[in-house]
Amino acid sequence: MYSLVRLARRSVCRKLCSFSHGNRLSSTLGNNAIDSITIDVDENGFATMVLSNPEGFNTFSDQVITRYVDVLNELHNTKDLRAVFLKSTGKFFSAGGNLKWMKNSINLSREENIGDALHLSRMLRQLNTLPCPSIALVQGPAFGGGVGLVSCCDIAVATKHSYFTLSEVKLGLIPATISPYVIERIGAPQARRYMLTAENISAERAQAIGLVHEVVEDETELDAWEQQFRKLIQKVGPRAAASTKSLIQDISGRPVTDEILQDTAERLATQRAGDEAQRGLQAFFQKAAAPWNNN
């Protein structure tokens, strides 16, 4: 049985809210329906985050970022999650930062401006480091920060009608907070082109440069891929998945030094002597399903 997932927020300016497996939380900060993100966690531990502001092109403001941070913090503290699916409603996946919010930065002091941007940076890091597989299911265009959201997810699938634009320079802005994730995803040479020209990246081109892994015909096929990933991930040990994700992030780009050899050896020794690995190996030799496999 999976434990209840609780969202009990620290901010006194908002109503406390919670959700449990099988239930939906649809919270809007300041009772503003535009700034909503819905959360579902099913009985198997699969979470679905849905950006549900289609009228506002699923942009994020300071309030929406706060909502992201709150939810992601709680997901980080939930051991029973198997995967997180990031989806959107409407024609756009996400148009990135709300331009009115960006424009209002002129009214902030430099310290407030840095704090505001740091809030976004921390949100992206929380998404990037979720301790379980994260999958972006992209049904429409993504601009700026929306591309950052996709880049922070481990896996991305997009419909062929989707496209991606690192549009910041067109507005006199820079893609600063999303840059660590986008550059890691597509590499510096591609980032130089698309961050500097702000040209549209088709779904097919996005797949070619590594931004997305699969391109599908329509949302029906997108849903089919979601079901496929659910089946695949149910066969994966939850702790093994979390440890492997941490391994990839810690090892990527580093030279193979004696320190790396020691680090990876210690990780393997810890994992294979653990309860999950021993149960998985026992199930394999008994030709039985692993205890975490609910297929």
SERO-4910 file (N, C-alpha, C, O; in steps of 0.05 Angstrom, whole numbers):
BEGIN
 pado doro    nc1    nc2    nc3   cac1   cac2   cac3    cc1    cc2    cc3    oc1    oc2    oc3
  Met    A     17    -24      0      0      0      0     18     25      0     36     27     16
  Tyr    A     12     43    -17     27     67    -19     18     87      2     -6     90      7
  Ser    A     37    101     13     30    120     34     16    144     22     19    150     -1
  Leu    A      1    158     40    -12    182     31      8    204     25     29    206     38
  Val    A      2    219      4     19    241     -3      6    267      7    -17    272      0
  Arg    A     20    282     22      8    306     34     21    331     24     46    333     22
  Leu    A      4    350     18     14    377     11      4    396     32    -19    403     32
  Ala    A     21    403     51     13    422     72     32    446     70     55    445     79
  Arg    A     22    467     58     40    489     51     47    507     74     32    510     93
  Arg    A     70    519     72     81    536     93     70    565     92     70    579    112
  Ser    A     62    573     69     54    601     65     28    607     79      9    592     76
  Val    A     27    628     95      3    636    109    -16    651     91    -39    655     99
  Cys    A     -7    658     67    -25    673     49    -42    655     32    -58    664     17
  Arg    A    -39    628     36    -55    610     20    -68    589     37    -59    583     59
  Lys    A    -90    579     27   -104    558     41    -88    532     40    -77    525     19
  Leu    A    -86    518     62    -72    492     62    -88    472     45   -112    473     45
  Cys    A    -73    455     32    -86    435     14    -71    409     15    -47    409     22
  Ser    A    -84    387      7    -71    361      7    -82    344    -14   -104    349    -24
  Phe    A    -66    323    -21    -78    303    -40    -67    276    -32    -47    273    -19
  Ser    A    -82    255    -39    -73    228    -34    -76    212    -60    -87    221    -79
  His    A    -64    188    -60    -65    171    -84    -94    167    -93   -111    160    -77
  Gly    A    -98    171   -119   -125    167   -130   -142    192   -129   -164    191   -139
  Asn    A   -133    213   -116   -148    237   -114   -135    260   -129   -111    259   -135
  Arg    A   -151    280   -136   -140    302   -151   -140    327   -134   -159    333   -119
  Leu    A   -118    341   -136   -116    367   -124   -115    388   -146    -97    386   -163
  Ser    A   -133    407   -146   -132    428   -165   -131    454   -150   -152    465   -142
  Ser    A   -107    464   -145   -103    487   -128    -97    511   -145    -82    509   -165
  Thr    A   -108    533   -138   -101    558   -152    -93    579   -131   -108    584   -112
  Leu    A    -70    590   -134    -61    610   -115    -77    635   -117    -83    645   -139
  Gly    A    -85    645    -94   -101    669    -93   -128    665   -108   -140    685   -117
  Asn    A   -138    640   -109   -163    634   -122   -164    643   -151   -185    649   -162
  Asn    A   -140    645   -164   -139    653   -192   -138    629   -209   -118    614   -209
  Ala    A   -159    624   -224   -161    599   -240   -140    598   -262   -134    576   -272
  Ile    A   -129    621   -270   -108    621   -291    -83    606   -281    -70    594   -297
  Asp    A    -77    609   -255    -52    598   -245    -56    570   -233    -50    566   -209
  Ser    A    -67    551   -248    -73    525   -237    -56    503   -248    -49    503   -272
  Ile    A    -48    485   -231    -35    460   -239    -49    438   -224    -52    439   -200
  Thr    A    -59    418   -238    -73    396   -226    -54    372   -222    -36    368   -238
  Ile    A    -58    357   -201    -41    335   -194    -59    310   -190    -79    311   -176
  Asp    A    -51    288   -202    -63    262   -197    -41    243   -189    -20    242   -202
  Val    A    -46    226   -169    -28    205   -163    -45    179   -161    -62    178   -144
  Asp    A    -39    160   -178    -56    136   -178    -46    116   -158    -26    120   -144
  Glu    A    -61     94   -155    -55     73   -135    -29     59   -139    -18     47   -121
  Asn    A    -18     61   -163      8     49   -169     32     68   -165     55     61   -170
  Gly    A     26     93   -157     47    112   -151     56    128   -175     77    140   -174
  Phe    A     40    129   -196     46    146   -219     32    173   -216      8    175   -213
  Ala    A     48    194   -216     38    222   -213     35    235   -241     52    231   -258
  Thr    A     14    250   -244     10    265   -268      6    295   -261    -13    302   -247
  Met    A     24    312   -270     22    340   -266     11    352   -293     23    348   -314
  Val    A    -10    367   -291    -22    379   -315    -22    409   -313    -34    420   -294
  Leu    A    -10    422   -332    -11    451   -334    -38    457   -346    -44    451   -369
  Ser    A    -55    470   -330    -83    473   -338    -92    503   -340   -111    511   -328
  Asn    A    -76    518   -355    -82    546   -360    -81    551   -390    -65    566   -400
  Pro    A    -99    537   -405    -97    539   -435   -102    568   -445    -91    576   -465
  Glu    A   -120    583   -430   -125    610   -439   -100    628   -437    -97    646   -453
  Gly    A    -83    621   -418    -58    637   -415    -34    622   -427    -11    629   -420
  Phe    A    -39    603   -444    -17    588   -458      1    574   -439     25    568   -445
  Asn    A     -9    567   -415      6    552   -395     33    565   -389     53    552   -385
  Thr    A     32    592   -387     56    606   -378     58    604   -348     40    596   -334
  Phe    A     82    612   -338     85    613   -309     93    641   -299    109    654   -311
  Ser    A     80    648   -277     86    673   -263     98    666   -236    103    643   -231
  Asp    A    103    686   -219    114    681   -193     96    662   -177    105    645   -163
  Gln    A     69    666   -180     50    649   -165     51    620   -176     50    601   -160
  Val    A     52    617   -202     53    590   -213     79    576   -205     79    552   -200
  Ile    A    101    591   -205    127    579   -197    126    570   -168    136    549   -161
  Thr    A    113    586   -151    110    578   -123     94    552   -122    100    535   -106
  Arg    A     74    550   -138     58    525   -139     75    502   -148     74    480   -136
  Tyr    A     90    505   -169    109    485   -178    128    476   -155    131    452   -150
  Val    A    140    496   -142    160    490   -121    147    474    -99    158    455    -89
  Asp    A    123    482    -91    109    468    -69    104    439    -76    110    421    -61
  Val    A     93    435   -100     87    408   -109    112    391   -112    113    368   -103
  Leu    A    132    402   -125    157    387   -130    172    381   -104    183    359   -102
  Asn    A    171    399    -85    184    393    -59    171    369    -46    184    352    -35
  Glu    A    144    368    -47    130    346    -35    135    320    -50    138    298    -38
  Leu    A    137    321    -77    143    297    -92    171    287    -86    175    263    -85
  His    A    189    305    -81    216    297    -73    216    281    -47    233    264    -42
  Asn    A    197    287    -30    196    275     -3    178    250     -3    172    239     19
  Thr    A    168    242    -26    150    219    -27    165    195    -39    172    195    -62
  Lys    A    169    175    -23    185    152    -31    170    133    -49    183    116    -62
  Asp    A    144    135    -51    128    115    -65    123    121    -94    110    106   -108
  Leu    A    133    144   -104    128    151   -132    143    133   -151    167    128   -146
  Arg    A    130    125   -172    144    109   -193    153    126   -216    174    121   -228
  Ala    A    137    147   -223    143    165   -244    126    189   -243    104    189   -230
  Val    A    134    211   -256    118    235   -258    115    242   -287    135    244   -302
  Phe    A     90    245   -296     84    253   -323     77    282   -323     60    291   -307
  Leu    A     89    298   -341     83    327   -343     68    331   -369     78    325   -390
  Lys    A     44    342   -366     26    346   -390     14    374   -389     17    388   -369
  Ser    A      1    381   -410    -13    407   -412    -40    404   -425    -45    384   -440
  Thr    A    -57    423   -420    -82    424   -434    -81    448   -454    -66    467   -450
  Gly    A    -97    446   -475    -98    468   -494    -79    464   -517    -67    443   -520
  Lys    A    -76    485   -533    -60    483   -558    -30    485   -552    -14    474   -567
  Phe    A    -23    498   -530      6    502   -524     14    484   -501     -1    480   -482
  Phe    A     38    473   -503     49    459   -480     55    479   -458     45    477   -436
  Ser    A     72    499   -465     78    521   -447     92    543   -462    111    538   -477
  Ala    A     82    567   -459     95    590   -472    116    603   -454    125    625   -459
  Gly    A    124    589   -433    145    598   -416    136    619   -396    114    618   -386
  Gly    A    153    638   -390    147    658   -370    126    678   -380    125    686   -403
  Asn    A    108    685   -362     87    704   -367    100    732   -372    115    742   -355
  Leu    A     95    743   -395    109    768   -403    102    792   -385    118    809   -381
  Lys    A     77    792   -375     70    814   -357     86    812   -331     95    832   -320
  Trp    A     90    787   -322    107    782   -299    135    791   -304    148    804   -287
  Met    A    146    784   -328    173    793   -335    175    823   -336    194    835   -326
  Lys    A    155    836   -348    156    865   -351    155    879   -324    167    900   -320
  Asn    A    140    867   -305    138    880   -279    164    879   -263    165    891   -241
  Ser    A    184    865   -273    209    864   -258    222    891   -256    240    895   -240
  Ile    A    214    910   -273    225    937   -272    218    950   -246    231    969   -237
  Asn    A    197    940   -233    188    952   -207    202    939   -183    196    947   -161
  Leu    A    219    920   -188    233    907   -166    261    919   -162    273    929   -181
  Ser    A    271    917   -138    299    924   -133    316    902   -145    306    881   -153
  Arg    A    342    907   -148    360    887   -159    359    861   -142    359    839   -153
  Glu    A    359    865   -115    359    842    -98    333    826   -102    333    801   -102
  Glu    A    310    840   -104    284    827   -109    284    813   -136    273    791   -139
  Asn    A    296    826   -156    297    815   -183    313    789   -183    304    769   -196
  Ile    A    335    789   -170    352    764   -168    337    743   -153    337    719   -161
  Gly    A    324    750   -131    308    730   -116    286    718   -132    280    694   -130
  Asp    A    273    735   -148    251    726   -166    261    706   -186    249    685   -191
  Ala    A    284    712   -199    296    694   -218    306    668   -205    304    646   -217
  Leu    A    317    671   -181    327    648   -167    304    628   -160    308    604   -159
  His    A    281    639   -154    257    623   -149    251    605   -173    245    581   -169
  Leu    A    253    616   -197    250    600   -221    272    579   -224    267    556   -231
  Ser    A    297    587   -219    319    569   -221    316    545   -203    321    522   -211
  Arg    A    307    550   -179    303    528   -159    280    509   -168    281    485   -164
  Met    A    259    521   -180    237    504   -190    247    485   -211    241    461   -211
  Leu    A    263    495   -230    274    478   -251    292    457   -240    291    434   -249
  Arg    A    308    464   -220    325    443   -208    309    422   -195    316    398   -196
  Gln    A    288    429   -181    271    410   -168    258    390   -189    257    366   -183
  Leu    A    250    401   -211    239    384   -232    261    365   -244    256    342   -248
  Asn    A    284    377   -248    306    362   -260    316    339   -242    325    318   -252
  Thr    A    314    342   -216    325    323   -197    304    306   -183    310    294   -162
  Leu    A    280    304   -194    260    286   -182    272    258   -179    285    249   -198
  Pro    A    267    245   -157    280    219   -152    264    196   -165    263    174   -153
  Cys    A    254    200   -188    240    179   -203    240    189   -233    244    212   -238
  Pro    A    234    171   -251    232    180   -279    211    201   -283    190    200   -272
  Ser    A    218    221   -299    199    242   -306    196    243   -337    216    241   -351
  Ile    A    171    245   -346    165    243   -374    148    266   -383    126    270   -372
  Ala    A    158    282   -402    142    304   -413    127    294   -437    139    282   -455
  Leu    A    101    298   -437     84    291   -460     75    317   -473     57    330   -463
  Val    A     87    324   -495     84    350   -507     64    350   -530     69    337   -550
  Gln    A     42    363   -526     21    363   -546     20    388   -564      4    389   -583
  Gly    A     37    408   -557     37    432   -573     62    448   -569     81    438   -558
  Pro    A     63    473   -580     88    489   -579     97    494   -551     82    497   -532
  Ala    A    124    497   -549    137    504   -523    156    527   -529    172    525   -548
  Phe    A    155    548   -514    172    571   -517    188    576   -492    178    571   -470
  Gly    A    213    585   -495    229    594   -473    229    574   -450    239    552   -452
  Gly    A    218    583   -427    217    566   -403    202    540   -408    208    521   -394
  Gly    A    184    539   -427    171    514   -434    191    494   -444    188    470   -439
  Val    A    210    503   -460    232    486   -469    248    476   -445    258    454   -445
  Gly    A    252    494   -426    266    487   -402    252    464   -387    265    446   -377
  Leu    A    225    465   -385    210    444   -372    215    417   -385    220    397   -372
  Val    A    214    417   -412    219    393   -427    247    382   -422    251    358   -418
  Ser    A    267    400   -422    295    393   -418    300    381   -390    318    366   -387
  Cys    A    284    389   -371    288    379   -344    276    351   -340    282    338   -320
  Cys    A    260    342   -358    248    316   -356    267    295   -368    281    300   -387
  Asp    A    267    271   -357    284    250   -366    277    241   -394    295    234   -410
  Ile    A    252    240   -401    242    230   -426    222    250   -437    207    263   -422
  Ala    A    222    254   -463    202    272   -475    191    260   -501    207    250   -518
  Val    A    165    261   -504    152    252   -528    135    276   -538    121    288   -522
  Ala    A    135    282   -564    121    305   -574    104    296   -599    112    279   -614
  Thr    A     82    309   -602     67    306   -627     81    320   -650     97    338   -645
  Lys    A     76    311   -674     90    322   -697     83    351   -702     98    366   -716
  His    A     61    361   -691     52    388   -695     65    407   -674     62    431   -675
  Ser    A     79    395   -654     93    412   -634    117    425   -647    129    415   -666
  Tyr    A    125    447   -635    151    458   -642    162    473   -618    147    478   -599
  Phe    A    188    479   -618    202    490   -595    217    515   -603    230    515   -625
  Thr    A    216    535   -586    230    560   -593    243    571   -568    230    576   -548
  Leu    A    269    575   -570    284    589   -548    283    619   -555    301    630   -567
  Ser    A    260    631   -548    253    657   -559    263    681   -544    256    703   -551
  Glu    A    277    677   -523    284    699   -505    297    722   -519    290    745   -513
  Val    A    317    717   -536    332    739   -548    314    757   -566    321    781   -570
  Lys    A    292    747   -576    274    764   -591    261    785   -574    253    806   -584
  Leu    A    261    780   -548    248    799   -529    269    815   -514    263    831   -496
  Gly    A    294    812   -522    316    825   -507    323    812   -481    336    824   -464
  Leu    A    314    787   -478    320    771   -454    341    751   -460    351    749   -483
  Ile    A    349    735   -440    368    713   -444    357    688   -431    343    690   -411
  Pro    A    363    664   -442    353    639   -431    370    630   -408    380    607   -408
  Ala    A    374    646   -388    394    641   -367    386    617   -349    402    599   -346
  Thr    A    363    618   -337    356    598   -317    352    571   -329    357    550   -316
  Ile    A    344    570   -354    339    543   -367    365    533   -380    366    510   -388
  Ser    A    385    550   -382    409    542   -398    423    517   -388    432    501   -405
  Pro    A    426    512   -362    440    488   -354    427    462   -365    440    443   -372
  Tyr    A    400    463   -366    385    439   -374    383    436   -404    385    414   -415
  Val    A    379    459   -418    377    458   -447    404    451   -459    405    435   -478
  Ile    A    426    463   -449    452    457   -461    460    429   -455    472    415   -473
  Glu    A    454    418   -431    459    390   -426    444    372   -445    453    351   -453
  Arg    A    420    380   -451    402    364   -468    411    363   -497    412    342   -509
  Ile    A    416    386   -508    421    387   -537    450    393   -544    458    391   -567
  Gly    A    466    400   -524    495    405   -529    499    435   -536    482    448   -546
  Ala    A    523    444   -531    530    472   -535    528    480   -565    518    502   -570
  Pro    A    537    464   -584    535    473   -612    507    479   -621    501    499   -634
  Gln    A    488    461   -613    460    466   -621    448    489   -605    432    505   -615
  Ala    A    457    492   -580    447    514   -563    456    541   -575    441    560   -575
  Arg    A    481    541   -585    491    566   -598    473    575   -621    467    598   -624
  Arg    A    464    555   -637    447    562   -659    420    571   -650    411    593   -656
  Tyr    A    406    554   -634    378    559   -629    373    580   -607    352    593   -607
  Met    A    392    584   -589    389    605   -569    395    633   -582    384    653   -573
  Leu    A    412    633   -602    420    658   -614    402    667   -637    400    691   -643
  Thr    A    389    648   -650    371    655   -673    342    656   -665    326    669   -678
  Ala    A    335    642   -643    307    640   -634    289    629   -656    265    634   -657
  Glu    A    300    613   -674    284    601   -695    268    577   -684    275    565   -664
  Asn    A    246    571   -698    229    549   -690    244    522   -695    257    519   -715
  Ile    A    241    504   -676    252    477   -679    229    458   -682    213    455   -664
  Ser    A    226    446   -705    205    427   -710    207    403   -692    229    398   -681
  Ala    A    186    388   -689    187    364   -672    208    344   -683    223    332   -667
  Glu    A    209    341   -709    228    323   -721    257    332   -716    275    316   -710
  Arg    A    261    358   -718    288    369   -713    295    367   -683    318    361   -676
  Ala    A    275    371   -666    279    368   -638    288    340   -631    304    336   -613
  Gln    A    276    320   -645    285    293   -640    313    288   -650    329    274   -637
  Ala    A    320    300   -672    347    297   -684    368    308   -666    391    297   -665
  Ile    A    363    330   -651    383    342   -634    381    333   -605    396    342   -588
  Gly    A    363    315   -599    361    303   -573    343    317   -553    342    309   -530
  Leu    A    328    337   -562    310    350   -543    286    332   -536    278    332   -513
  Val    A    276    317   -555    255    298   -550    264    271   -560    281    269   -577
  His    A    252    250   -549    260    223   -555    243    210   -577    253    194   -593
  Glu    A    218    217   -577    199    205   -596    181    227   -608    174    246   -594
  Val    A    173    224   -632    153    242   -645    130    225   -654    134    204   -668
  Val    A    106    233   -647     82    217   -653     63    233   -670     65    258   -672
  Glu    A     44    220   -681     25    232   -699      6    252   -685      2    274   -695
  Asp    A     -5    244   -662    -26    260   -649    -27    253   -620    -11    238   -610
  Glu    A    -46    265   -606    -49    261   -577    -58    232   -570    -52    223   -548
  Thr    A    -71    219   -588    -78    191   -583    -53    174   -581    -51    157   -563
  Glu    A    -34    179   -599     -9    164   -597      8    173   -573     23    158   -562
  Leu    A      5    199   -566     18    209   -542      8    193   -517     24    185   -500
  Asp    A    -18    189   -516    -30    174   -494    -20    145   -494    -16    133   -473
  Ala    A    -17    134   -518     -7    106   -520     21    104   -509     28     84   -496
  Trp    A     38    124   -515     65    124   -504     65    126   -474     81    114   -460
  Glu    A     47    142   -463     45    144   -434     39    116   -422     52    108   -402
  Gln    A     20    102   -434     14     75   -423     37     56   -427     42     39   -409
  Gln    A     52     59   -448     76     42   -453     97     48   -431    109     29   -420
  Phe    A    101     73   -425    121     80   -404    112     70   -377    128     62   -360
  Arg    A     86     71   -371     76     61   -346     82     31   -343     91     22   -322
  Lys    A     78     16   -365     84    -13   -364    113    -18   -360    121    -36   -345
  Leu    A    130     -3   -374    159     -7   -372    169      0   -344    185    -15   -333
  Ile    A    160     22   -333    170     32   -308    160     14   -284    173     12   -264
  Gln    A    137      2   -288    127    -16   -267    146    -40   -263    146    -53   -242
  Lys    A    161    -47   -284    180    -69   -282    207    -61   -269    224    -78   -265
  Val    A    210    -36   -264    235    -25   -255    235    -21   -224    215    -11   -213
  Gly    A    256    -29   -211    258    -25   -182    258      5   -175    274     19   -186
  Pro    A    240     14   -158    238     43   -152    264     55   -142    273     76   -150
  Arg    A    277     40   -123    303     51   -112    325     50   -133    342     67   -135
  Ala    A    324     29   -150    344     27   -171    341     50   -191    361     61   -200
  Ala    A    316     56   -197    311     79   -216    322    105   -204    335    121   -218
  Ala    A    315    110   -178    324    135   -165    354    136   -164    366    157   -169
  Ser    A    367    114   -157    396    113   -155    410    116   -183    431    129   -185
  Thr    A    397    104   -203    408    107   -230    406    135   -240    424    145   -253
  Lys    A    384    148   -235    380    176   -243    401    194   -230    413    211   -243
  Ser    A    405    189   -204    426    204   -190    454    199   -201    470    217   -204
  Leu    A    459    173   -208    484    165   -220    489    180   -246    511    191   -250
  Ile    A    470    181   -263    473    195   -289    479    224   -285    497    235   -298
  Gln    A    465    237   -267    469    266   -263    496    271   -250    508    292   -256
  Asp    A    505    253   -233    531    258   -219    555    251   -237    576    263   -233
  Ile    A    552    232   -255    574    222   -271    577    237   -297    599    239   -308
  Ser    A    555    246   -308    555    257   -335    576    280   -338    576    298   -322
  Gly    A    592    278   -359    611    299   -365    637    298   -349    655    314   -354
  Arg    A    639    280   -330    663    279   -313    684    259   -325    676    239   -336
  Pro    A    709    265   -323    730    246   -332    730    221   -315    723    222   -291
  Val    A    739    199   -326    740    173   -311    766    173   -294    787    164   -303
  Thr    A    764    183   -270    786    185   -252    784    162   -231    764    148   -230
  Asp    A    804    160   -214    803    140   -193    780    147   -174    768    128   -163
  Glu    A    774    172   -171    751    180   -154    725    169   -165    708    160   -151
  Ile    A    722    171   -192    698    160   -205    697    130   -201    675    119   -196
  Leu    A    719    116   -205    719     87   -201    710     80   -173    695     61   -170
  Gln    A    721     94   -154    713     88   -126    684     94   -121    669     79   -108
  Asp    A    675    117   -131    647    125   -127    628    105   -139    609     96   -126
  Thr    A    632     97   -164    614     78   -178    615     51   -165    594     37   -163
  Ala    A    638     42   -156    640     16   -142    625     16   -117    611     -3   -110
  Glu    A    626     38   -101    612     40    -76    581     40    -81    566     28    -67
  Arg    A    573     54   -102    545     55   -109    534     27   -116    513     19   -106
  Leu    A    549     12   -132    540    -15   -139    539    -33   -115    520    -48   -112
  Ala    A    560    -31    -98    561    -48    -75    537    -43    -56    525    -61    -45
  Thr    A    531    -17    -53    508    -10    -36    482    -20    -47    466    -31    -32
  Gln    A    478    -16    -73    453    -24    -85    449    -54    -86    427    -64    -79
  Arg    A    469    -69    -94    465    -98    -97    463   -113    -71    453   -135    -70
  Ala    A    473   -100    -49    470   -113    -23    444   -105     -9    437   -115     12
  Gly    A    429    -87    -22    404    -77    -11    381    -96    -15    382   -115    -31
  Asp    A    359    -91      0    336   -108     -1    323   -110    -28    314   -131    -37
  Glu    A    321    -87    -42    308    -86    -68    322   -104    -88    310   -120   -102
  Ala    A    348   -101    -90    364   -117   -109    362   -147   -102    360   -164   -120
  Gln    A    363   -154    -77    362   -182    -69    335   -194    -76    334   -217    -84
  Arg    A    314   -179    -72    288   -189    -79    285   -191   -109    272   -210   -119
  Gly    A    296   -172   -124    295   -173   -153    310   -197   -164    301   -210   -182
  Leu    A    334   -202   -153    350   -225   -162    336   -251   -155    336   -270   -171
  Gln    A    325   -252   -131    311   -277   -123    287   -282   -142    283   -305   -150
  Ala    A    272   -261   -149    250   -265   -167    259   -274   -195    246   -291   -207
  Phe    A    282   -264   -204    293   -272   -230    299   -302   -230    292   -316   -249
  Phe    A    313   -311   -209    321   -339   -209    297   -358   -204    298   -382   -212
  Gln    A    276   -347   -193    252   -363   -189    232   -360   -212    210   -371   -212
  Lys    A    241   -345   -233    225   -340   -256    198   -329   -249    177   -336   -260
  Ala    A    199   -310   -230    174   -297   -220    177   -267   -225    198   -257   -230
  Ala    A    154   -253   -224    154   -224   -227    166   -211   -202    162   -221   -180
  Ala    A    181   -190   -206    192   -175   -183    169   -164   -166    148   -158   -177
  Pro    A    173   -161   -140    151   -153   -123    140   -125   -129    117   -119   -121
  Trp    A    155   -108   -143    145    -82   -149    131    -81   -176    120    -60   -184
  Asn    A    130   -103   -190    117   -104   -217     88   -111   -214     81   -134   -208
  Asn    A     71    -91   -219     42    -95   -216     28   -101   -243      4   -101   -244
  Asn    A     44   -105   -264     32   -112   -290     17   -138   -289      6   -146   -309
***
